């Protein structure tokens, strides 16, 4: 490929990895195609596609196309940028000369460049704006979908410099301007000029998130000493770097200030531990909590005051067009409130426990009045999707003694209606009833009877089993379901007195469990989280006892032995809160694959104060007993043999191609699919679309 040098140089450091499509308007970005790994000094091609949202408003517009791109300092954007309007055979914009597919050259526009930089500034970045050299007559919306233009796309080429390596984030924006204002863009409607984008900003009518990251390496695949550019992350993610939390040259750890803020709440649910997540087929995420606080919080002092204490609770985080929402309105608590409409009455925004243990001590009348079982309760285990339904494990506990009693499986509907504004117009919380989305259809309370909490965490393997992990006396044990249905019989992985491992049908004795630790050298951990990447199964866990150190292990099978322990990252030694900041307990360091944006590991932590009653009236009390979040990038670098060499000059994301070959896919009914070609599937608990 011939490079056209010095067409236009941009000055910026990187900033955005998950791009923007469709909220309201007639446009949406349906594809951003770019390299995600490239050797420094090389060039790569890119493509952006814009389509209609099927909005029937609007008509034919006589316009010039606009395109903006933001790239790192020293990179060059090739001069041969092209915008093409693709017509359908039936397209009719009222002018035969424009009813066909039309290609226009994009030329540098100083006015559009200035507008982008003035209205969407970001430290260390500079926009480059383009406008088409000729006009379009465009119809991306209208009453007759057959008459509409099919799509608009832009192709471009980018050259990387020879002297920089690191991780960067590109940004894109596309739009139109009325033909009468092409020579005076400053007087045009900014919303018109920026109809869709891969970033958030004022006057952007449609924003979508997708992976726009790119890693620039040396020819041998290495990256130079970490500099500011390697720690660059999208500003919209609101991450705070923790450079001393990892060993140099390995992973990169961040506080997730965005999610921390989302869980800093003042009404209804305002705290809970446990904190497990399951990705749902439509892109939603189902959240479960154990002991929770419901009521009101003083926004100034962060004191809880009069809250009640249901022993478990659930929430759903909504996705839009398969993209996970990350705003307050996207968090919907499936809440059974006691009193939600009378602030002057008692138990205002108190909530009942989501799932009661059958041996709970309260009467039905007491529960109706708002009382909570405190003796025998359910705390959350992990969950999975099977046959189009969500199956969740709930562990029965004698709470005063912290003794496990049994395990139940609850099944939730993934179909039905989703009531809006069920309690108040200003909050999205609702209680699902029969026929509603996420209604709890059934519960088997006697799936397991015994003191070991199998199913505290799960891994759905390609061998057709679901592996169920538990920690007992800090030793890790595992069981598996006969099929991917959690209701199928379970088997237990046990080491016999001769040291031989076997799967057995009988629930293991205390002695059998004690000698069946699947960690190399009988290592101790707090809670195992298992996932697969390539040929390896990985396990993450907080080190005992309540340590700030989080380790990663690996194995060639989902049932171990897990060894080769490496330090993944170290959690902070204090809480970000008002009042006392020291940890009393740091626990429940849980992994959340469904929250990952580009393959990073996402963790939440919990803590509680020295005295339980400090959870209430003390300043900052509402920031105990609630999750804080962390993201760890480049986690595979802790193992020397897992460093991936880039594929030179490849536009498609190599990691996506790799996952397609090595991951297990399931259809929306939870059935395994071999060699999927196209359509929507579940992979690693998340919905993906293959084309």
N, C-alpha and C positions, 0 to 999 in steps of 0.2 A: 504494500500500500504506500502511495506517495504522500508524504506529509507536506502540508502547506504551512510553513513556519510563520510564526509571529502574526497570525491573522488578528488575534486579540488575546492579551494575557490578562488573567484574573488574579486577584490577590485575596486569598482567604485560607483559612485552616479547616475545616471540615465541620460539618454540623448536622447531620440528620439522617437517620437510617430508616425510618419507616414512614412512607410517603402518604400523600393525601387524596381520597376520592369521595365524592358525593355526599352531601348532606342535603342541600336544598338546591335546586337549579336544574337546568336542562342539560348540563354537561357532567361527565364523569370520566376520570382516567381509568382505563381498563387494563393498561399494560405499561410498565416501565422496564425496558430491557437494557441492561448495561453489564459490564464486567464487574465482578465482585473480588477478583484477585488478578493482579497484573504485575509484570516485572517492570521496574522503573525504566523510563526511557522509551517504553512501548506505547502504541496507540491502541485504542479500542473503539468499536462502533456502539451506537446506542439507538434506541427507538422508544418513542412515547406515543400511545394511542389514546384518543379521546372519542367517546361515544355519547349517544343520547341516554338520558335517564328515563325515557318514555313519558316524560312530562308532556301533556298535550297542549300546554300554553305556548304561544309564540308563533312565529311565521318565518317568512323568507327575509334574510338579512344581507345587505350589501356591505361587505366587511373586508378588512385586511387581517390576516392572521398574525398573532403575537406568540412569541416563545421566549422564555427566560431560563437560564441555567446558571448554577453557582458551583464553582469548582475550586480546588485548593490552589494556593499560591504557586505560581510558576507553571501551571498547566496551560495548555493551549487548546482552544476550540477550533476545529477545522472550519475553513470558510465555506465548504460545500454543505450547508445545512439546508434541508428541504422540508417543506410542509405539503402534504398531499391530502386532498379531499376526495374520499372514495364514494362513488355513487353506486346505488343499486340499479338493477335494470329498470326499475319502476320509478326512480327518483325524478321528481318534477319540481324545479324551483321557479318555473314560469319563464325560463329563458333557455332555449336549446343549447346555447353556447356553454351553459354552466350545468347542464344535466348529466354530464359525463365526469369521469375521474379526472381531476385537475391537479397538476403539480406546480408549486410555486417555490422559487428560491427565497430563502430567508437571508436578509442582509442586516448588518449591525445597525441598531437604532440607538443613537445617543440619548434621545428623549426617553425611550422606554427603559434604557439602562439606568438613567437618573431616577426615573419614577420608582423602579424596583428598589434601588438602593436607599432612596429617601423614605419610602413607605414601609419597607421590610428590612430594616438594617439588622445586622448581627455582627458582633465584634469579630474582626479577623476575616470577614467575608466581603466579597464584591460580586454583584450580579452582572451578567452580560445579557442585554435584551436584544431581540431580533424582531423584525417585521417583514412580512412578505413583500416582494417587489411588485406584485400585481394583486388584484382583488379576487375575492370569491363572492359567489351568491350562495348562501348557505341556509339549509333548512335542517336543523338538528331536533326540532320539535314541531308539533302540529297535530291536528286531529287525525290525519291519515298517515299511519306509520309507513305505508308502502311508498309514499312520496318523499320521505325523509332521506337525507344523506346517510350513508351507512356509518362512516367514521372519518376522523381526521387524524393523521399521524405525522410525526416529525422524526427524521433520521439525522444523525449527527456523528461526528468523529472527534475524539478527544485524545490529545497527546500528553503523556505524563513526563515530568522532568527526569533528568539523569541523576539528581543529587538528593532526592527525598524518598524515604520509605516511611511506612506507618499506616494507620487506619484512618480513612477519611469518609466524609458523607456528602454526597451531592444533593442538590435541591433542584426542583423543576417547577415551572409555572407555565400555563398556556391560556390563551384567550383570544378575543377578537376586539377590534375597534371599528366603529362606524367609518365608512369610507370618507365621509365628510370631515373627519377629525384626524385623519392619518398624519397630517402635517402639523398638528397641534395637539399631541397626545396629552399635554398637561391639562387641557380643558375637557378631556373625556372622562366618562364615569369610570372610576377605578374598578368598580365591581365588574363592569363589562370587560375591562382589560385583563382581569385576573379571575377567570371563571372557575378554574380548577388548579390545584397545586399539590405539591408534595410536602408542604409545610403549613403551619398555622399562622394566620396573620389577619389584621384588619382588612376588610373589603374582599376577603376570599370567600366566595359563596359556596365553594365545594372543596373539601379537603379529604384526602385519603392517605392511609399509611401502608407503605410497602418497603421492602428492603432496598435502600439506595446506598449501602455501605460499599467501600472498596478498599482492599488491602494492597498496598504497594510494597513489593519485596525486592531484594537483590536477586540476581540470576539463580542463586542456589536455594532460593526460597526463604532466606533469613531476613530478619528485619533489624535495622541498626538500633543502637542504644535508644531506649524509649525516650521520646521527647514529648513536647506538648501536643504535637499533632497525633501521636499514637493514643493519647488519652482523650482525644476529642470525641464527644458524643452529641447526639441531637439535643438542642436546647429544650425542645418540647418534652423530652423525657425527664428533665429536671433531676439529673444525677449529680451527686457530689463525690468526687474521686477520693479514694482511701489509699493513697500510694504506699503507706507503710503497713497495709493489711495483708500484702502478699509478698512472696519472695521475688526478688528482682529477676526479671526476664521470664516470669511464668504468667500467672493470671493477672487480671485487672479487676479490682473490686470497687464498688460504688455504693453509697447510700442512695436509696430510691426516695427522694424527697416528694415526688409526685404521689406515689402510693401512700407514703406516710401521711401526707395531707388528706388524702381521700378517706383515711381511717381516723382522722382527727375530727370526731363528730360531737354534736351538741344535743341531738334529739333522737329518741328511739334507741337503737343499738349504739352504744358508745364504748364498748370494750368486750373482749372475749379472748379466751386462749384456745388451744387446739389448732385452729386455722388450717384446714386442709382444703384443697381445690381439685375439681375434676373437670376436664374439658368436655364440653357437650358437642354433639355433631353439628349443630348450627353455628358454632363459634362461641356460644355463651360459655361461661364458667360457673360451676356450682360450688359455692363455698359452704363449709360447715364449721361451726364453732362449738366449743365445749362450754364451760361456765361463762356466762355473759352478763353484761350490765345493760339494763334498759331504763330509760327515764330522761331527765334533762340534765345538762351540764352547763355550768356558768362559762360562757365563752371567754370572759376576761381572765378568770383565775384558773380555769380548767379543773374546777372542783365538781365532783359528781353530785353530791347531795343525796336526794331521796330517789335512789334507783333500786329496782329489784334485781333478782339474781337467777334467771332461768338457767337450767343446767346444760342445755344445748340449744343451738339456734342455727338457722340456715339463711342463705342469701344467694341471689343469682346476679352475675355481672353480665350485662347484655352486650351482644355484638350487633353490628349493623353491616349488612351485606357481607357477613363472614369476618368482619374486622372488629376486634374486641374494643368496646367502648371504655374510655378511661376518664369519665367525668362523674360527678356526684349523681346525676340523674340516671347513669347506667348501673348503679348499685341498688338493687331492689331486694329489701329484706322481706322474706316470706313470713310475715309476722302475725301472730295471734295476739293482738293487743287486748289488754283488759279495759282500758279507757283511753280513747284516742281523740274524743271530741269535746271534752269538758275539762279545761285547764284548772278550774276551781275545785274539781272533785278529786278524790284520792286516786292513787295508782295511775296518774297521768303518764301515758306512754310506757307503762309497764307492760311486760309481755309474758305469755305463758311458755313453758318449755315446749320445744318442737315435738320431741318424741319421749313419752314417759316410759319408764320401766314398768313391766306388769306388776312388780312388787312395790311400787311406790306407795308411800304411807298415807297420802292425802285422799280424802273422799272426793267424789265428783263435784259435790257442792263447794268444797274448799277450792278445788281447781277453778271452778267457774268464777269464784270470787277473786281469784288472782293469786292464791297460795301456790307454793312450789314444793314438790317432793325434794327432800334433802338427804334421804338415806340411801336408797338404791336408785341409781340414775344411769342414763346412757351417755357415754362420751364417744366422739366420732372416731371411726376408723376410715379407711380409704374407700374409693368407689370405682366403678367401671361401667361401661356401656355394653349391654347385651340385648339382642333382639329388639332394638329400637327403644329400650328403656334404660333408665339409670338405676343401678344397683349399688346401695351403700351399706357398708358394715358399720354397725353401732355396737360398741363394747359395753356390756353391763358392768357397773362398778359399785362396790360398797364405798361410798365417798368418804366417810369419816375415817376408815381404815386404809383407803386407797388400795383396795383388794379387787382384782378382776373376778367377775362371777361367771359371765357367759358372753355370747355374741349373738346379735340379731342381724338379719338382712332386711332392709327396707327397699321397696321398689317404687320408683317415681315415674310418672308419665312424662314423655317428651313431646306430647301432642296436646291439642286443645287450646282454649282461649287463654289470653293473658289479660286479666282486668287491668285497667288503667285508672290511677287515682283512686284506688279502692278505699283508702282511709281519708286522705285529704288531697285536695288538688295540688298542694305544694309539695307532696312527697309521693314517691312512686311505690311505696310498700303495699303489699297485698297478701292476703291469705288464700292460697289456692283451694278451691273446692272441687268436688268430683266433676270431671270434664274440663278442668283447667290445666294449663301448662304447669308441670312440676307438682301436680297433685300426688300425694303419697298414697299409692294404690293399695299396698299390702305390706305387712311386716311378719316375718317368721322369727319369733322370739327365741326359739330353742335350737338354732342352727348349730351352736356349739356351747357346751357347758364345761367350764374348766378355768383355771387361774391364769392361763397364758393367752394374751390378746393377739392371736393370729389374725392377720388382716389389718393391723394398725397401719401398714402401708402395703401397696400392691405393685406387681409388675405383670402386665399382660404379654405373654411371650408368643413368638411365632410358632412354638411347638403345640399350641392349642390349649395350654394351661394358663391359669392365673396363679401367680406365686404370691403367697400371703406371708408377710414377715412380722416378726414380733421380737421384742427384747425382754428377757427375763433375767433378773440379776445381772444385767448388762451383757449377757450373752445373747447372740442373735440366732434365732431358730426360724425355720421356714416350713410352710405347708403348701399344698397346691390343690386347686380344684380339678376335678376330673375333666371338665370341659371349660370353655370360657364363661359358662353360666355359673355364678357363685352359688346357686342353689344345688348344683351337682355335688356328689360326694367329695369329701376332702381326704387327701393323704398327707402324711407327715414324714419329713425327712429326718431319720434317726440313725445315730451311730450306735451299734450294738456293743456289748461288752468286749468283743474281740477287735473293735476298731473299724468294723465294716459298716458302710453306709447303705441304707435301704429306705424305700418308700413303704410305709405301712398304713393300714386302714385305721388301726386303733389309735385313739388319742394317747399321746405318749405320757408316761409317768414322769414324776418330777426328776427322778434319776436319769431317765432317758433324755429329757430336755436339757438337763445340766451338762451332759456329755456331748450334746449335738450342736454346739456352737459352730456356725459356718464361717467364722473368721479365722484366718491363719493365726496360729499360736494362741487360740482362744482369746483374741483381743476383745476388749470391752468397748462398747459404744453406747450412745444414748437412744437413738432412733434411726433405723436404716431407711434410706431412700434409694431405690434401685432403678436404673434406666440403662438402655443399650445405645451404643454408638459404634458403628462399624462391627468389628469382630469381638468387641469387649463389652462386658456388663460392668457398669460402674455403680458404686454405692457411695453416697455422701452421708456424713453423720457428724454431729457435735461430739467432741471428746468428753468423756466423763471427768468429773461430775460437775455439770453446769459450766463447763469450760467455755471461754471465748474462741477456742480453736475449732475450726471446722475442717475435717479431713475428707479425702476421697480415696477409695479403694477400687480394685478391679478384679475381675474373674473371667474365666472363659465360659462359665455357665451361670444361670440365674440362681442356682442353689450353692454356689461357692466351690471351693473356699475363696473368700475375698481377702486379698492381701495387698502388698506393694503400697502401703499407706503413704500418702503425700499430703502435706499441708496445702489446703485449698485457699483459705483466707482466715483472717482473725477478725472477730467482731469487735466493735468499740468497747471501751471499758466504762462507758457511761450512757445514760439515756438522754435523748434530746427532749427535754421537758422543763417545765417550771418546777420550782421546789427541789427537793432532794433528787439527785441524778444518778446516784450509785445503784448498781444492780443489787438486789437481794438474791433473787434467783434469775438466771438466764436460761431459758428452757424452750422446748418445742421449736428447734431450728428445722423448719420444714421446707421441703423443696416444692416448687410450683411450676412444673413444665408448661402448663397451659398459659402462663403469663409471659413466657419467653418471647421476645420479639425477633431475635436473629440468632438463636442457638445458645445464648448466654444462660447461666443457671440463676434462677430467681429463688431467694430464700426469704422466709419471714421468721421473726423471733418473738418470744413473749418474755415478760418479766412480771414479778409482783413485789410489793414492798415488804419491809421487815414485819409489819403488823397488818393483818388483813383489813382492819378498820381504816387504815390509811388510804384505802381505795375510795373513800367517800368524801369527807368534808375538807380534806387537806388541799392546799393549793397544788395544782398539777396532778391530782389523784386520778383524773380521767386518762392520763397517759401511762398509768400502770395497766397491766392486764389487757393490753391491746397490742396488735402486731406492729412491728417495724420491718422495713423491707430493704433487701440488698440484691444487687445484680453482680454476677461474676462472669467476665468475658475472658476469652482465650484460655478457658480452663484446661483444655487438653495439653497446653504447654507445660503442665506440671510433669508430664511423662515425655521423656526425650524421644521415644520412638513413635509418638503420635503426631509429630509436626507434619502438616500437610504441605507438600510442594504445590505451587500454583500451576495452573494450566495456561500456558502462554497464549495471549491473543484470543482467549475464549470469551465470547459474550455471555453465554449462559452461566449461571452460578454453579461452579463445580460442586459446592456442598449440596445443592439441591439435587443434582444428578446422582451424587453418591448416595444420598438418602433414598432416592427412588429405587436404587438397586438393593440397598441393604435393610431398609425398614420394612416392617410388616404393615399392610394396609387392610382396613376393614370397611365394609359398606355401612350405610347409615343404620342398618339393622344389627350391627355388631358382628357380622359374619366375615371371616377372613377372605380376602380376594387375592388370588395369585396373579402376578403380572398385570396390574391394572394399567389401562391405556389412557383413558380419559374419563372425566366425571369428578364427582365430589366423594371423597373418602375420608376416613379417620386414620391418622398416623400419629403415634405417640400421644394419643389423647387429644389431638387437635384436628380440626377440619382442614383439609387441603384440597385444592382443585388441580387436577392433572389435565393438560391440554395435549 
